[in-house]
């Protein structure tokens, strides 16, 4: 059964609306979505290099190190101040 809006008191709805607004502000202000995307891209790059290193004979560790360095560039510096 779906929740009905009438089942909440007015004060509860106000608090939920406030918390939703704060949550959206934090997500946008600190650019969390973009940071998460960069972390995933860097992880995929490093993970592919490790799989090649483990699965293909003759692959040197240099390729894994290079992928690690490229992943760090993808992630970039951490911004301490919100935009």
ZATORBA-783163 format. One record per atom (N, C-alpha, C, O, CB): x, y, z; residue in three letters; chain. Coordinates in nm, 2 decimals, decimal comma. Atoms other than C-alpha are relative to their C-alpha. Glycine has a CB too. Example, Ala and Ser with C-alpha at 12.3 -4.5 7.8 and 13.67 -1.06 7.14 Angstrom:
REC      px      py      pz    r  c
REC    0,09   -0,12    0,00  ALA  A
REC    1,23   -0,45    0,78  ALA  A
REC    0,09    0,12    0,00  ALA  A
REC    0,19    0,12    0,07  ALA  A
REC   -0,10    0,00    0,12  ALA  A
REC   -0,09   -0,11    0,00  SER  A
REC    1,37   -0,11    0,71  SER  A
REC   -0,08    0,11    0,08  SER  A
REC   -0,03    0,22    0,09  SER  A
REC    0,04    0,05   -0,14  SER  A
//
This chain:
REC      px      py      pz    r  c
REC    0,08   -0,12    0,00  UNK  A
REC    0,00    0,00    0,00  UNK  A
REC    0,09    0,12    0,00  UNK  A
REC    0,19    0,13    0,08  UNK  A
REC   -0,10    0,00    0,12  UNK  A
REC   -0,08   -0,12    0,01  UNK  A
REC    0,14    0,34   -0,09  UNK  A
REC   -0,03    0,09    0,12  UNK  A
REC   -0,14    0,09    0,17  UNK  A
REC   -0,03    0,07   -0,14  UNK  A
REC    0,02   -0,09   -0,11  UNK  A
REC    0,20    0,59    0,18  UNK  A
REC   -0,08    0,12   -0,05  UNK  A
REC   -0,07    0,17   -0,16  UNK  A
REC    0,14    0,05    0,05  UNK  A
REC    0,08   -0,11    0,03  UNK  A
REC   -0,05    0,87    0,19  UNK  A
REC    0,06    0,12    0,06  UNK  A
REC    0,11    0,12    0,18  UNK  A
REC   -0,15   -0,02    0,04  UNK  A
REC   -0,05   -0,12   -0,06  UNK  A
REC    0,06    1,23    0,24  UNK  A
REC   -0,07    0,04    0,12  UNK  A
REC   -0,02    0,11    0,21  UNK  A
REC    0,00    0,11   -0,11  UNK  A
REC    0,08   -0,04   -0,12  UNK  A
REC   -0,22    1,27    0,50  UNK  A
REC    0,05   -0,07    0,12  UNK  A
REC    0,02   -0,03    0,23  UNK  A
REC   -0,14   -0,04   -0,03  UNK  A
REC   -0,05    0,07   -0,12  UNK  A
REC   -0,04    1,02    0,72  UNK  A
REC    0,11    0,07    0,07  UNK  A
REC    0,15    0,03    0,18  UNK  A
REC    0,04   -0,14   -0,04  UNK  A
REC   -0,10   -0,08   -0,06  UNK  A
REC    0,23    1,27    0,79  UNK  A
REC   -0,05    0,13    0,06  UNK  A
REC   -0,15    0,19    0,01  UNK  A
REC    0,12    0,03   -0,10  UNK  A
REC    0,04   -0,12   -0,06  UNK  A
REC    0,19    1,56    1,02  UNK  A
REC    0,07    0,12   -0,07  UNK  A
REC    0,17    0,10   -0,14  UNK  A
REC    0,03    0,01    0,15  UNK  A
REC   -0,05   -0,11    0,07  UNK  A
REC    0,26    1,91    0,89  UNK  A
REC    0,14    0,03    0,03  UNK  A
REC    0,23    0,06   -0,06  UNK  A
REC   -0,09    0,12    0,02  UNK  A
REC   -0,13   -0,02   -0,04  UNK  A
REC    0,57    1,95    1,09  UNK  A
REC    0,10   -0,10   -0,05  UNK  A
REC    0,21   -0,06   -0,09  UNK  A
REC    0,01    0,00    0,16  UNK  A
REC   -0,09    0,11    0,06  UNK  A
REC    0,72    1,62    0,97  UNK  A
REC    0,02    0,03   -0,15  UNK  A
REC    0,14    0,02   -0,20  UNK  A
REC   -0,07   -0,13    0,01  UNK  A
REC   -0,02   -0,03    0,14  UNK  A
REC    0,66    1,73    0,61  UNK  A
REC    0,10    0,12   -0,02  UNK  A
REC    0,18    0,12   -0,11  UNK  A
REC   -0,14    0,03   -0,07  UNK  A
REC   -0,09   -0,11    0,01  UNK  A
REC    0,83    2,06    0,67  UNK  A
REC    0,15   -0,04    0,02  UNK  A
REC    0,24    0,00   -0,05  UNK  A
REC   -0,04    0,11    0,10  UNK  A
REC   -0,14    0,05   -0,03  UNK  A
REC    1,14    1,88    0,82  UNK  A
REC    0,05   -0,08   -0,12  UNK  A
REC    0,17   -0,07   -0,15  UNK  A
REC    0,00   -0,08    0,13  UNK  A
REC   -0,04    0,08    0,12  UNK  A
REC    1,15    1,63    0,53  UNK  A
REC    0,04    0,09   -0,12  UNK  A
REC    0,14    0,06   -0,19  UNK  A
REC   -0,11   -0,10   -0,04  UNK  A
REC   -0,03   -0,10    0,11  UNK  A
REC    1,14    1,92    0,28  UNK  A
REC    0,13    0,07    0,03  UNK  A
REC    0,21    0,09   -0,07  UNK  A
REC   -0,12    0,10   -0,02  UNK  A
REC   -0,12   -0,07   -0,03  UNK  A
REC    1,41    2,10    0,46  UNK  A
REC    0,12   -0,09   -0,02  UNK  A
REC    0,22   -0,05   -0,07  UNK  A
REC    0,00    0,05    0,15  UNK  A
REC   -0,12    0,09    0,01  UNK  A
REC    1,64    1,79    0,48  UNK  A
REC    0,02   -0,03   -0,15  UNK  A
REC    0,14   -0,05   -0,19  UNK  A
REC   -0,03   -0,13    0,07  UNK  A
REC   -0,02    0,03    0,14  UNK  A
REC    1,58    1,72    0,11  UNK  A
REC    0,07    0,12   -0,07  UNK  A
REC    0,16    0,10   -0,15  UNK  A
REC   -0,14   -0,02   -0,07  UNK  A
REC   -0,07   -0,12    0,06  UNK  A
REC    1,68    2,08    0,02  UNK  A
REC    0,15    0,00    0,04  UNK  A
REC    0,23    0,04   -0,04  UNK  A
REC   -0,07    0,13    0,04  UNK  A
REC   -0,14    0,00   -0,05  UNK  A
REC    1,99    2,06    0,24  UNK  A
REC    0,08   -0,11   -0,08  UNK  A
REC    0,20   -0,09   -0,12  UNK  A
REC    0,01   -0,03    0,15  UNK  A
REC   -0,07    0,11    0,07  UNK  A
REC    2,08    1,72    0,08  UNK  A
REC    0,04    0,04   -0,14  UNK  A
REC    0,15    0,01   -0,19  UNK  A
REC   -0,08   -0,13    0,00  UNK  A
REC   -0,03   -0,04    0,13  UNK  A
REC    2,05    1,85   -0,27  UNK  A
REC    0,11    0,11   -0,01  UNK  A
REC    0,19    0,11   -0,09  UNK  A
REC   -0,13    0,05   -0,07  UNK  A
REC   -0,10   -0,11    0,00  UNK  A
REC    2,25    2,16   -0,18  UNK  A
REC    0,14   -0,05    0,03  UNK  A
REC    0,24   -0,01   -0,04  UNK  A
REC   -0,03    0,10    0,11  UNK  A
REC   -0,14    0,06   -0,02  UNK  A
REC    2,54    1,95   -0,04  UNK  A
REC    0,05   -0,08   -0,12  UNK  A
REC    0,16   -0,06   -0,15  UNK  A
REC   -0,01   -0,09    0,13  UNK  A
REC   -0,04    0,07    0,12  UNK  A
REC    2,54    1,72   -0,34  UNK  A
REC    0,05    0,09   -0,11  UNK  A
REC    0,15    0,06   -0,17  UNK  A
REC   -0,11   -0,09   -0,05  UNK  A
REC   -0,04   -0,09    0,11  UNK  A
REC    2,56    2,01   -0,58  UNK  A
REC    0,12    0,09    0,04  UNK  A
REC    0,20    0,11   -0,04  UNK  A
REC   -0,12    0,09   -0,04  UNK  A
REC   -0,10   -0,09   -0,05  UNK  A
REC    2,78    2,23   -0,37  UNK  A
REC    0,14   -0,06    0,00  UNK  A
REC    0,24    0,00   -0,03  UNK  A
REC   -0,03    0,05    0,13  UNK  A
REC   -0,13    0,06    0,00  UNK  A
REC    3,06    1,98   -0,33  UNK  A
REC    0,03   -0,09   -0,12  UNK  A
REC    0,13   -0,15   -0,12  UNK  A
REC    0,00   -0,09    0,13  UNK  A
REC   -0,02    0,07    0,12  UNK  A
REC    3,02    1,82   -0,67  UNK  A
REC    0,03   -0,14    0,02  UNK  A
REC    0,12   -0,20   -0,05  UNK  A
REC    0,12    0,07   -0,08  UNK  A
REC   -0,03    0,13   -0,03  UNK  A
REC    3,00    1,48   -0,53  UNK  A
REC   -0,03   -0,10   -0,11  UNK  A
REC    0,05   -0,20   -0,13  UNK  A
REC   -0,09   -0,04    0,12  UNK  A
REC    0,03    0,09    0,12  UNK  A
REC    2,84    1,32   -0,84  UNK  A
REC    0,12   -0,01   -0,10  UNK  A
REC    0,15   -0,11   -0,15  UNK  A
REC   -0,12    0,04   -0,07  UNK  A
REC   -0,11    0,00    0,09  UNK  A
REC    3,13    1,43   -1,06  UNK  A
REC    0,12   -0,07    0,06  UNK  A
REC    0,19   -0,13   -0,02  UNK  A
REC    0,03    0,15   -0,03  UNK  A
REC   -0,11    0,06   -0,06  UNK  A
REC    3,39    1,32   -0,81  UNK  A
REC   -0,02   -0,15    0,00  UNK  A
REC    0,08   -0,23   -0,03  UNK  A
REC    0,02    0,04    0,14  UNK  A
REC    0,02    0,15    0,01  UNK  A
REC    3,23    0,97   -0,80  UNK  A
REC    0,02   -0,05   -0,14  UNK  A
REC    0,07   -0,16   -0,15  UNK  A
REC   -0,15   -0,03    0,05  UNK  A
REC   -0,03    0,04    0,14  UNK  A
REC    3,23    0,95   -1,18  UNK  A
REC    0,14   -0,01   -0,03  UNK  A
REC    0,19   -0,10   -0,09  UNK  A
REC   -0,07    0,10   -0,09  UNK  A
REC   -0,15    0,00    0,03  UNK  A
REC    3,60    1,04   -1,19  UNK  A
REC    0,06   -0,12    0,07  UNK  A
REC    0,15   -0,18    0,02  UNK  A
REC    0,06    0,13    0,04  UNK  A
REC   -0,05    0,12   -0,08  UNK  A
REC    3,67    0,77   -0,92  UNK  A
REC   -0,03   -0,13   -0,08  UNK  A
REC    0,06   -0,21   -0,09  UNK  A
REC   -0,05    0,00    0,14  UNK  A
REC    0,03    0,12    0,07  UNK  A
REC    3,49    0,51   -1,12  UNK  A
REC    0,08   -0,01   -0,13  UNK  A
REC    0,13   -0,12   -0,16  UNK  A
REC   -0,15    0,00   -0,04  UNK  A
REC   -0,08    0,01    0,13  UNK  A
REC    3,67    0,60   -1,45  UNK  A
REC    0,14   -0,04    0,04  UNK  A
REC    0,20   -0,12   -0,03  UNK  A
REC    0,00    0,14   -0,07  UNK  A
REC   -0,14    0,04   -0,04  UNK  A
REC    4,01    0,58   -1,27  UNK  A
REC    0,01   -0,14    0,04  UNK  A
REC    0,10   -0,21    0,01  UNK  A
REC    0,05    0,10    0,11  UNK  A
REC    0,00    0,14   -0,04  UNK  A
REC    3,92    0,25   -1,11  UNK  A
REC   -0,01   -0,09   -0,12  UNK  A
REC    0,07   -0,19   -0,12  UNK  A
REC   -0,12   -0,03    0,10  UNK  A
REC    0,01    0,09    0,12  UNK  A
REC    3,82    0,10   -1,44  UNK  A
REC    0,13   -0,01   -0,08  UNK  A
REC    0,17   -0,11   -0,12  UNK  A
REC   -0,11    0,05   -0,10  UNK  A
REC   -0,13    0,00    0,07  UNK  A
REC    4,15    0,21   -1,60  UNK  A
REC    0,10   -0,08    0,07  UNK  A
REC    0,17   -0,16    0,01  UNK  A
REC    0,05    0,15   -0,01  UNK  A
REC   -0,09    0,08   -0,07  UNK  A
REC    4,35    0,06   -1,32  UNK  A
REC   -0,03   -0,14    0,01  UNK  A
REC    0,06   -0,23   -0,01  UNK  A
REC    0,01    0,06    0,15  UNK  A
REC    0,04    0,14    0,00  UNK  A
REC    4,15   -0,25   -1,30  UNK  A
REC    0,03   -0,07   -0,13  UNK  A
REC    0,07   -0,19   -0,13  UNK  A
REC   -0,15   -0,01    0,04  UNK  A
REC   -0,03    0,06    0,13  UNK  A
REC    4,19   -0,32   -1,67  UNK  A
REC    0,15   -0,02   -0,01  UNK  A
REC    0,19   -0,13   -0,07  UNK  A
REC   -0,05    0,09   -0,11  UNK  A
REC   -0,15    0,02    0,01  UNK  A
REC    4,57   -0,27   -1,64  UNK  A
REC    0,04   -0,12    0,09  UNK  A
REC    0,13   -0,20    0,05  UNK  A
REC    0,07    0,13    0,04  UNK  A
REC   -0,03    0,12   -0,09  UNK  A
REC    4,58   -0,52   -1,35  UNK  A
REC   -0,04   -0,13   -0,06  UNK  A
REC    0,03   -0,23   -0,06  UNK  A
REC   -0,07    0,02    0,14  UNK  A
REC    0,05    0,12    0,07  UNK  A
REC    4,37   -0,77   -1,54  UNK  A
REC    0,10   -0,04   -0,11  UNK  A
REC    0,13   -0,16   -0,13  UNK  A
REC   -0,14    0,01   -0,05  UNK  A
REC   -0,10    0,03    0,11  UNK  A
REC    4,61   -0,74   -1,84  UNK  A
REC    0,13   -0,06    0,06  UNK  A
REC    0,18   -0,15    0,00  UNK  A
REC    0,02    0,12   -0,09  UNK  A
REC   -0,13    0,04   -0,06  UNK  A
REC    4,91   -0,78   -1,61  UNK  A
REC   -0,01   -0,14    0,05  UNK  A
REC    0,09   -0,22    0,03  UNK  A
REC    0,04    0,10    0,12  UNK  A
REC    0,02    0,14   -0,05  UNK  A
REC    4,77   -1,09   -1,45  UNK  A
REC   -0,03   -0,10   -0,10  UNK  A
REC    0,00   -0,22   -0,09  UNK  A
REC   -0,11    0,00    0,11  UNK  A
REC    0,05    0,10    0,10  UNK  A
REC    4,63   -1,25   -1,76  UNK  A
REC    0,08   -0,02   -0,13  UNK  A
REC    0,07   -0,12   -0,19  UNK  A
REC   -0,14    0,04   -0,04  UNK  A
REC   -0,07    0,00    0,12  UNK  A
REC    4,86   -1,17   -2,04  UNK  A
REC    0,15   -0,02    0,03  UNK  A
REC    0,21    0,07    0,09  UNK  A
REC   -0,02    0,12   -0,09  UNK  A
REC   -0,15    0,01   -0,03  UNK  A
REC    5,22   -1,31   -2,02  UNK  A
REC    0,08    0,11   -0,07  UNK  A
REC    0,05    0,15   -0,18  UNK  A
REC    0,04   -0,14   -0,05  UNK  A
REC   -0,09   -0,10    0,06  UNK  A
REC    5,49   -1,06   -2,08  UNK  A
REC   -0,05    0,15    0,03  UNK  A
REC    0,03    0,24    0,00  UNK  A
REC    0,01   -0,02   -0,15  UNK  A
REC    0,04   -0,13   -0,03  UNK  A
REC    5,29   -0,76   -1,96  UNK  A
REC    0,08    0,05    0,13  UNK  A
REC    0,07   -0,02    0,23  UNK  A
REC   -0,16    0,01    0,03  UNK  A
REC   -0,09   -0,05   -0,11  UNK  A
REC    5,52   -0,55   -1,74  UNK  A
REC   -0,08    0,07    0,10  UNK  A
REC   -0,19    0,12    0,08  UNK  A
REC    0,11    0,08   -0,05  UNK  A
REC    0,06   -0,07   -0,11  UNK  A
REC    5,43   -0,39   -1,41  UNK  A
REC    0,00    0,15   -0,04  UNK  A
REC   -0,08    0,23    0,02  UNK  A
REC    0,08   -0,02    0,13  UNK  A
REC   -0,01   -0,14    0,04  UNK  A
REC    5,52   -0,06   -1,59  UNK  A
REC   -0,14    0,05   -0,05  UNK  A
REC   -0,18    0,16   -0,02  UNK  A
REC    0,10    0,02   -0,11  UNK  A
REC    0,14   -0,04    0,04  UNK  A
REC    5,17   -0,06   -1,75  UNK  A
REC   -0,09    0,02    0,11  UNK  A
REC   -0,18    0,11    0,10  UNK  A
REC   -0,05   -0,11   -0,10  UNK  A
REC    0,09   -0,02   -0,11  UNK  A
REC    5,00   -0,09   -1,42  UNK  A
REC    0,04    0,13    0,07  UNK  A
REC   -0,05    0,21    0,11  UNK  A
REC    0,02   -0,12    0,10  UNK  A
REC   -0,05   -0,12   -0,06  UNK  A
REC    5,21    0,19   -1,28  UNK  A
REC   -0,05    0,12   -0,08  UNK  A
REC   -0,09    0,22   -0,03  UNK  A
REC    0,15    0,01    0,02  UNK  A
REC    0,04   -0,11    0,09  UNK  A
REC    5,13    0,41   -1,58  UNK  A
REC   -0,16    0,02    0,01  UNK  A
REC   -0,20    0,13    0,01  UNK  A
REC    0,03   -0,04   -0,15  UNK  A
REC    0,15   -0,01   -0,02  UNK  A
REC    4,75    0,33   -1,54  UNK  A
REC   -0,03    0,06    0,13  UNK  A
REC   -0,12    0,14    0,14  UNK  A
REC   -0,06   -0,14   -0,01  UNK  A
REC    0,02   -0,07   -0,13  UNK  A
REC    4,78    0,43   -1,18  UNK  A
REC    0,02    0,15   -0,01  UNK  A
REC   -0,06    0,23    0,04  UNK  A
REC    0,09   -0,06    0,11  UNK  A
REC   -0,02   -0,14    0,02  UNK  A
REC    4,93    0,76   -1,27  UNK  A
REC   -0,10    0,07   -0,08  UNK  A
REC   -0,15    0,18   -0,05  UNK  A
REC    0,14    0,02   -0,07  UNK  A
REC    0,11   -0,06    0,08  UNK  A
REC    4,67    0,82   -1,54  UNK  A
REC   -0,13    0,01    0,08  UNK  A
REC   -0,20    0,11    0,07  UNK  A
REC   -0,02   -0,08   -0,13  UNK  A
REC    0,12    0,00   -0,08  UNK  A
REC    4,40    0,73   -1,29  UNK  A
REC    0,00    0,12    0,10  UNK  A
REC   -0,10    0,18    0,12  UNK  A
REC   -0,01   -0,13    0,08  UNK  A
REC   -0,02   -0,11   -0,09  UNK  A
REC    4,54    0,99   -1,05  UNK  A
REC   -0,03    0,13   -0,07  UNK  A
REC   -0,09    0,22   -0,01  UNK  A
REC    0,14    0,00    0,06  UNK  A
REC    0,03   -0,12    0,08  UNK  A
REC    4,52    1,25   -1,32  UNK  A
REC   -0,15    0,01   -0,03  UNK  A
REC   -0,20    0,13   -0,03  UNK  A
REC    0,08    0,00   -0,14  UNK  A
REC    0,14   -0,01    0,03  UNK  A
REC    4,16    1,16   -1,40  UNK  A
REC   -0,07    0,05    0,13  UNK  A
REC   -0,16    0,13    0,12  UNK  A
REC   -0,05   -0,14   -0,04  UNK  A
REC    0,07   -0,04   -0,13  UNK  A
REC    4,06    1,20   -1,03  UNK  A
REC    0,03    0,14    0,02  UNK  A
REC   -0,07    0,22    0,06  UNK  A
REC    0,05   -0,09    0,12  UNK  A
REC   -0,03   -0,14   -0,02  UNK  A
REC    4,24    1,53   -1,01  UNK  A
REC    0,02    0,03    0,15  UNK  A
REC    0,01   -0,05    0,24  UNK  A
REC   -0,11    0,09   -0,06  UNK  A
REC   -0,02   -0,05   -0,14  UNK  A
REC    4,30    1,74   -0,70  UNK  A
REC   -0,14    0,01    0,07  UNK  A
REC   -0,24    0,03    0,01  UNK  A
REC    0,07    0,13    0,00  UNK  A
REC    0,12   -0,02   -0,08  UNK  A
REC    4,05    1,75   -0,42  UNK  A
REC   -0,02    0,14    0,03  UNK  A
REC    0,07    0,21    0,08  UNK  A
REC    0,00   -0,09    0,13  UNK  A
REC    0,03   -0,14   -0,03  UNK  A
REC    3,88    2,08   -0,39  UNK  A
REC   -0,05    0,01    0,15  UNK  A
REC   -0,14   -0,06    0,19  UNK  A
REC   -0,11    0,06   -0,09  UNK  A
REC    0,04   -0,01   -0,14  UNK  A
REC    3,86    2,19   -0,02  UNK  A
REC   -0,12    0,09    0,02  UNK  A
REC   -0,19    0,08    0,12  UNK  A
REC    0,12    0,05    0,08  UNK  A
REC    0,11   -0,10   -0,01  UNK  A
REC    3,61    2,47   -0,09  UNK  A
REC   -0,11   -0,04   -0,10  UNK  A
REC   -0,09   -0,08   -0,21  UNK  A
REC    0,05    0,14   -0,02  UNK  A
REC    0,11    0,03    0,10  UNK  A
REC    3,26    2,41   -0,24  UNK  A
REC    0,00    0,11   -0,10  UNK  A
REC    0,04    0,22   -0,08  UNK  A
REC   -0,13    0,00    0,08  UNK  A
REC    0,01   -0,10    0,11  UNK  A
REC    3,19    2,58   -0,57  UNK  A
REC   -0,11    0,10    0,02  UNK  A
REC   -0,13    0,19   -0,06  UNK  A
REC   -0,01   -0,07   -0,13  UNK  A
//
